[in-house]
Amino acid sequence: MREKAGRTWALLRGRCRRDAGMVTSEYAMGIIAAVGFALLLYEVVTSGQVKAELQGIVKRALSARM
């Protein structure tokens, strides 16, 4: 019984010690996805409607009395 438990424990330790990080291709795909999302967000923020709303918010904040 102890022998079986010892082998099971050794197997679990070996699996937990494996490299669980991303490989280079996964990093590349992650970077491409992040850049794509950033470009999409930039396009939305610089669109006419959103830009006007953001400018309105900033103007109200700067003209507020304290």
The first five atom37 places (N, CA, C, CB, O) and aatype in JSON, in Angstrom:
{
  "aatype": [12, 1, 6, 11, 0, 7, 1, 16, 17, 0, 10, 10, 1, 7, 1, 4, 1, 1, 3, 0, 7, 12, 19, 16, 15, 6, 18, 0, 12, 7, 9, 9, 0, 0, 19, 7, 13, 0, 10, 10, 10, 18, 6, 19, 19, 16, 15, 7, 5, 19, 11, 0, 6, 10, 5, 7, 9, 19, 11, 1, 0, 10, 15, 0, 1, 12],
  "atom_mask": [
    [1, 1, 1, 1, 1],
    [1, 1, 1, 1, 1],
    [1, 1, 1, 1, 1],
    [1, 1, 1, 1, 1],
    [1, 1, 1, 1, 1],
    [1, 1, 1, 0, 1],
    [1, 1, 1, 1, 1],
    [1, 1, 1, 1, 1],
    [1, 1, 1, 1, 1],
    [1, 1, 1, 1, 1],
    [1, 1, 1, 1, 1],
    [1, 1, 1, 1, 1],
    [1, 1, 1, 1, 1],
    [1, 1, 1, 0, 1],
    [1, 1, 1, 1, 1],
    [1, 1, 1, 1, 1],
    [1, 1, 1, 1, 1],
    [1, 1, 1, 1, 1],
    [1, 1, 1, 1, 1],
    [1, 1, 1, 1, 1],
    [1, 1, 1, 0, 1],
    [1, 1, 1, 1, 1],
    [1, 1, 1, 1, 1],
    [1, 1, 1, 1, 1],
    [1, 1, 1, 1, 1],
    [1, 1, 1, 1, 1],
    [1, 1, 1, 1, 1],
    [1, 1, 1, 1, 1],
    [1, 1, 1, 1, 1],
    [1, 1, 1, 0, 1],
    [1, 1, 1, 1, 1],
    [1, 1, 1, 1, 1],
    [1, 1, 1, 1, 1],
    [1, 1, 1, 1, 1],
    [1, 1, 1, 1, 1],
    [1, 1, 1, 0, 1],
    [1, 1, 1, 1, 1],
    [1, 1, 1, 1, 1],
    [1, 1, 1, 1, 1],
    [1, 1, 1, 1, 1],
    [1, 1, 1, 1, 1],
    [1, 1, 1, 1, 1],
    [1, 1, 1, 1, 1],
    [1, 1, 1, 1, 1],
    [1, 1, 1, 1, 1],
    [1, 1, 1, 1, 1],
    [1, 1, 1, 1, 1],
    [1, 1, 1, 0, 1],
    [1, 1, 1, 1, 1],
    [1, 1, 1, 1, 1],
    [1, 1, 1, 1, 1],
    [1, 1, 1, 1, 1],
    [1, 1, 1, 1, 1],
    [1, 1, 1, 1, 1],
    [1, 1, 1, 1, 1],
    [1, 1, 1, 0, 1],
    [1, 1, 1, 1, 1],
    [1, 1, 1, 1, 1],
    [1, 1, 1, 1, 1],
    [1, 1, 1, 1, 1],
    [1, 1, 1, 1, 1],
    [1, 1, 1, 1, 1],
    [1, 1, 1, 1, 1],
    [1, 1, 1, 1, 1],
    [1, 1, 1, 1, 1],
    [1, 1, 1, 1, 1]
  ],
  "atom_positions": [
    [[0.82, -1.19, 0.0], [0.0, 0.0, 0.0], [0.86, 1.25, 0.0], [-0.93, 0.0, 1.2], [0.61, 2.18, -0.76]],
    [[1.89, 1.28, 0.85], [2.77, 2.44, 0.92], [3.54, 2.61, -0.37], [3.73, 2.32, 2.1], [3.81, 3.73, -0.81]],
    [[3.89, 1.49, -0.97], [4.65, 1.54, -2.22], [3.8, 2.2, -3.31], [5.09, 0.13, -2.66], [4.3, 3.02, -4.08]],
    [[2.54, 1.83, -3.38], [1.64, 2.4, -4.38], [1.42, 3.89, -4.12], [0.29, 1.66, -4.37], [1.41, 4.7, -5.05]],
    [[1.25, 4.24, -2.85], [1.07, 5.66, -2.5], [2.32, 6.46, -2.84], [0.73, 5.81, -1.01], [2.22, 7.6, -3.29]],
    [[3.49, 5.87, -2.62], [4.74, 6.54, -2.94], [4.88, 6.78, -4.44], [0.0, 0.0, 0.0], [5.3, 7.85, -4.86]],
    [[4.51, 5.78, -5.25], [4.57, 5.94, -6.71], [3.59, 6.99, -7.18], [4.3, 4.62, -7.41], [3.89, 7.79, -8.07]],
    [[2.4, 6.99, -6.59], [1.39, 7.99, -6.96], [1.86, 9.39, -6.59], [0.04, 7.69, -6.27], [1.7, 10.33, -7.37]],
    [[2.44, 9.52, -5.41], [2.96, 10.82, -4.98], [4.09, 11.29, -5.9], [3.46, 10.74, -3.52], [4.13, 12.46, -6.26]],
    [[4.97, 10.41, -6.29], [6.07, 10.76, -7.19], [5.53, 11.18, -8.55], [7.04, 9.58, -7.34], [6.04, 12.12, -9.16]],
    [[4.51, 10.5, -9.03], [3.9, 10.86, -10.3], [3.27, 12.25, -10.24], [2.84, 9.82, -10.69], [3.43, 13.05, -11.16]],
    [[2.56, 12.53, -9.15], [1.94, 13.85, -8.98], [2.99, 14.96, -8.89], [1.07, 13.86, -7.73], [2.81, 16.02, -9.47]],
    [[4.07, 14.71, -8.16], [5.13, 15.71, -8.06], [5.74, 15.99, -9.42], [6.21, 15.25, -7.09], [6.01, 17.14, -9.76]],
    [[5.95, 14.94, -10.2], [6.51, 15.11, -11.53], [5.61, 15.92, -12.44], [0.0, 0.0, 0.0], [6.08, 16.75, -13.22]],
    [[4.32, 15.69, -12.33], [3.37, 16.46, -13.16], [3.3, 17.91, -12.73], [1.99, 15.83, -13.1], [3.15, 18.8, -13.57]],
    [[3.39, 18.16, -11.45], [3.32, 19.54, -10.96], [4.58, 20.33, -11.29], [3.09, 19.54, -9.46], [4.53, 21.56, -11.37]],
    [[5.68, 19.67, -11.48], [6.93, 20.36, -11.77], [7.13, 20.65, -13.24], [8.08, 19.56, -11.26], [8.11, 21.3, -13.62]],
    [[6.23, 20.19, -14.08], [6.36, 20.46, -15.5], [6.23, 21.95, -15.77], [5.31, 19.68, -16.3], [5.6, 22.68, -15.0]],
    [[6.83, 22.39, -16.86], [6.74, 23.79, -17.25], [5.33, 24.07, -17.72], [7.77, 24.13, -18.35], [4.87, 23.5, -18.71]],
    [[4.64, 24.95, -17.02], [3.26, 25.26, -17.36], [3.15, 26.6, -18.09], [2.41, 25.28, -16.11], [2.05, 27.09, -18.31]],
    [[4.28, 27.18, -18.47], [4.27, 28.47, -19.14], [3.96, 28.36, -20.62], [0.0, 0.0, 0.0], [3.78, 27.26, -21.15]],
    [[3.89, 29.5, -21.27], [3.58, 29.53, -22.69], [4.86, 29.35, -23.49], [2.88, 30.85, -23.07], [5.95, 29.73, -23.06]],
    [[4.72, 28.78, -24.67], [5.84, 28.67, -25.58], [5.87, 29.92, -26.45], [5.74, 27.38, -26.45], [4.95, 30.72, -26.41]],
    [[6.92, 30.08, -27.22], [7.12, 31.29, -28.0], [5.96, 31.58, -28.94], [8.4, 31.18, -28.8], [5.55, 32.73, -29.08]],
    [[5.42, 30.56, -29.58], [4.3, 30.79, -30.5], [3.07, 31.29, -29.76], [3.97, 29.5, -31.26], [2.31, 32.09, -30.3]],
    [[2.87, 30.83, -28.54], [1.73, 31.31, -27.75], [1.94, 32.76, -27.33], [1.53, 30.42, -26.51], [0.99, 33.55, -27.31]],
    [[3.18, 33.13, -26.99], [3.47, 34.53, -26.69], [3.19, 35.39, -27.91], [4.93, 34.7, -26.23], [2.6, 36.47, -27.79]],
    [[3.61, 34.94, -29.08], [3.41, 35.7, -30.31], [1.92, 35.89, -30.57], [4.08, 35.0, -31.5], [1.5, 37.0, -30.92]],
    [[1.13, 34.85, -30.42], [-0.32, 34.97, -30.65], [-0.96, 35.89, -29.6], [-0.98, 33.57, -30.61], [-1.87, 36.65, -29.92]],
    [[-0.48, 35.82, -28.38], [-0.99, 36.71, -27.33], [-0.68, 38.16, -27.63], [0.0, 0.0, 0.0], [-1.51, 39.04, -27.41]],
    [[0.52, 38.42, -28.12], [0.9, 39.79, -28.46], [0.07, 40.29, -29.63], [2.41, 39.88, -28.79], [-0.38, 41.44, -29.63]],
    [[-0.12, 39.45, -30.64], [-0.93, 39.84, -31.81], [-2.36, 40.15, -31.37], [-0.92, 38.72, -32.88], [-2.95, 41.12, -31.83]],
    [[-2.91, 39.33, -30.5], [-4.27, 39.58, -30.02], [-4.34, 40.87, -29.22], [-4.76, 38.4, -29.16], [-5.31, 41.63, -29.35]],
    [[-3.34, 41.14, -28.38], [-3.33, 42.37, -27.59], [-3.22, 43.6, -28.48], [-2.17, 42.34, -26.58], [-3.89, 44.6, -28.24]],
    [[-2.38, 43.53, -29.5], [-2.23, 44.66, -30.42], [-3.53, 44.88, -31.19], [-1.06, 44.41, -31.41], [-3.95, 46.02, -31.38]],
    [[-4.16, 43.81, -31.63], [-5.44, 43.93, -32.32], [-6.5, 44.57, -31.45], [0.0, 0.0, 0.0], [-7.25, 45.43, -31.9]],
    [[-6.56, 44.15, -30.19], [-7.52, 44.73, -29.25], [-7.21, 46.21, -29.01], [-7.52, 43.97, -27.92], [-8.12, 47.03, -28.94]],
    [[-5.93, 46.54, -28.89], [-5.54, 47.94, -28.68], [-5.93, 48.8, -29.88], [-4.03, 48.05, -28.42], [-6.41, 49.92, -29.7]],
    [[-5.74, 48.28, -31.07], [-6.13, 49.03, -32.27], [-7.64, 49.24, -32.33], [-5.66, 48.3, -33.53], [-8.11, 50.32, -32.66]],
    [[-8.38, 48.21, -32.01], [-9.84, 48.32, -31.98], [-10.29, 49.35, -30.95], [-10.47, 46.96, -31.69], [-11.15, 50.18, -31.23]],
    [[-9.72, 49.3, -29.77], [-10.05, 50.26, -28.72], [-9.69, 51.68, -29.14], [-9.34, 49.89, -27.42], [-10.44, 52.61, -28.87]],
    [[-8.54, 51.85, -29.78], [-8.12, 53.17, -30.27], [-9.12, 53.71, -31.29], [-6.71, 53.1, -30.88], [-9.47, 54.89, -31.25]],
    [[-9.56, 52.86, -32.2], [-10.52, 53.29, -33.21], [-11.85, 53.71, -32.58], [-10.76, 52.17, -34.23], [-12.47, 54.68, -33.01]],
    [[-12.28, 52.97, -31.57], [-13.54, 53.31, -30.9], [-13.41, 54.63, -30.16], [-13.96, 52.18, -29.93], [-14.29, 55.49, -30.24]],
    [[-12.31, 54.79, -29.43], [-12.13, 55.99, -28.62], [-11.96, 57.23, -29.49], [-10.92, 55.83, -27.69], [-12.39, 58.32, -29.11]],
    [[-11.34, 57.1, -30.65], [-11.12, 58.26, -31.52], [-12.25, 58.47, -32.52], [-9.81, 58.1, -32.26], [-12.15, 59.35, -33.37]],
    [[-13.3, 57.68, -32.44], [-14.44, 57.9, -33.33], [-15.16, 59.19, -32.94], [-15.42, 56.68, -33.28], [-15.0, 59.67, -31.81]],
    [[-15.93, 59.75, -33.84], [-16.55, 61.04, -33.62], [-17.44, 61.12, -32.39], [0.0, 0.0, 0.0], [-17.3, 62.05, -31.59]],
    [[-18.34, 60.18, -32.24], [-19.28, 60.2, -31.12], [-18.58, 60.06, -29.78], [-20.32, 59.1, -31.27], [-18.84, 60.83, -28.85]],
    [[-17.7, 59.1, -29.67], [-17.0, 58.87, -28.4], [-16.08, 60.04, -28.09], [-16.19, 57.54, -28.45], [-15.98, 60.47, -26.94]],
    [[-15.41, 60.54, -29.11], [-14.5, 61.66, -28.91], [-15.25, 62.88, -28.39], [-13.78, 62.01, -30.23], [-14.78, 63.56, -27.48]],
    [[-16.43, 63.16, -28.95], [-17.24, 64.28, -28.5], [-17.69, 64.08, -27.05], [-18.45, 64.47, -29.41], [-17.68, 65.02, -26.26]],
    [[-18.09, 62.87, -26.71], [-18.51, 62.59, -25.33], [-17.36, 62.77, -24.36], [-19.07, 61.17, -25.22], [-17.54, 63.36, -23.29]],
    [[-16.19, 62.27, -24.71], [-15.03, 62.41, -23.82], [-14.64, 63.87, -23.66], [-13.85, 61.61, -24.36], [-14.29, 64.3, -22.56]],
    [[-14.68, 64.64, -24.73], [-14.37, 66.06, -24.63], [-15.39, 66.78, -23.74], [-14.35, 66.7, -26.03], [-15.02, 67.67, -22.97]],
    [[-16.65, 66.4, -23.84], [-17.67, 66.98, -22.98], [-17.42, 66.68, -21.51], [0.0, 0.0, 0.0], [-17.58, 67.55, -20.66]],
    [[-17.03, 65.46, -21.23], [-16.72, 65.07, -19.84], [-15.56, 65.88, -19.3], [-16.4, 63.56, -19.74], [-15.6, 66.36, -18.17]],
    [[-14.5, 66.03, -20.11], [-13.32, 66.78, -19.68], [-13.68, 68.25, -19.48], [-12.18, 66.65, -20.71], [-13.23, 68.86, -18.51]],
    [[-14.47, 68.83, -20.37], [-14.86, 70.24, -20.23], [-15.68, 70.45, -18.97], [-15.67, 70.69, -21.46], [-15.48, 71.44, -18.25]],
    [[-16.61, 69.54, -18.68], [-17.41, 69.65, -17.45], [-16.53, 69.52, -16.21], [-18.51, 68.57, -17.42], [-16.73, 70.23, -15.23]],
    [[-15.56, 68.63, -16.27], [-14.67, 68.44, -15.12], [-13.81, 69.66, -14.89], [-13.8, 67.2, -15.31], [-13.57, 70.03, -13.74]],
    [[-13.32, 70.3, -15.97], [-12.46, 71.46, -15.83], [-13.23, 72.72, -15.43], [-11.72, 71.71, -17.11], [-12.67, 73.63, -14.82]],
    [[-14.5, 72.78, -15.77], [-15.29, 73.97, -15.45], [-16.05, 73.83, -14.12], [-16.27, 74.26, -16.58], [-16.79, 74.74, -13.74]],
    [[-15.89, 72.74, -13.45], [-16.6, 72.52, -12.18], [-16.04, 73.43, -11.09], [-16.49, 71.05, -11.75], [-14.83, 73.65, -11.01]],
    [[-16.93, 73.95, -10.27], [-16.52, 74.8, -9.16], [-16.24, 73.93, -7.95], [-17.6, 75.87, -8.83], [-16.88, 72.9, -7.73]],
    [[-15.28, 74.35, -7.18], [-14.93, 73.59, -5.97], [-15.33, 74.35, -4.76], [-13.45, 73.28, -5.92], [-15.12, 73.88, -3.64]]
  ]
}
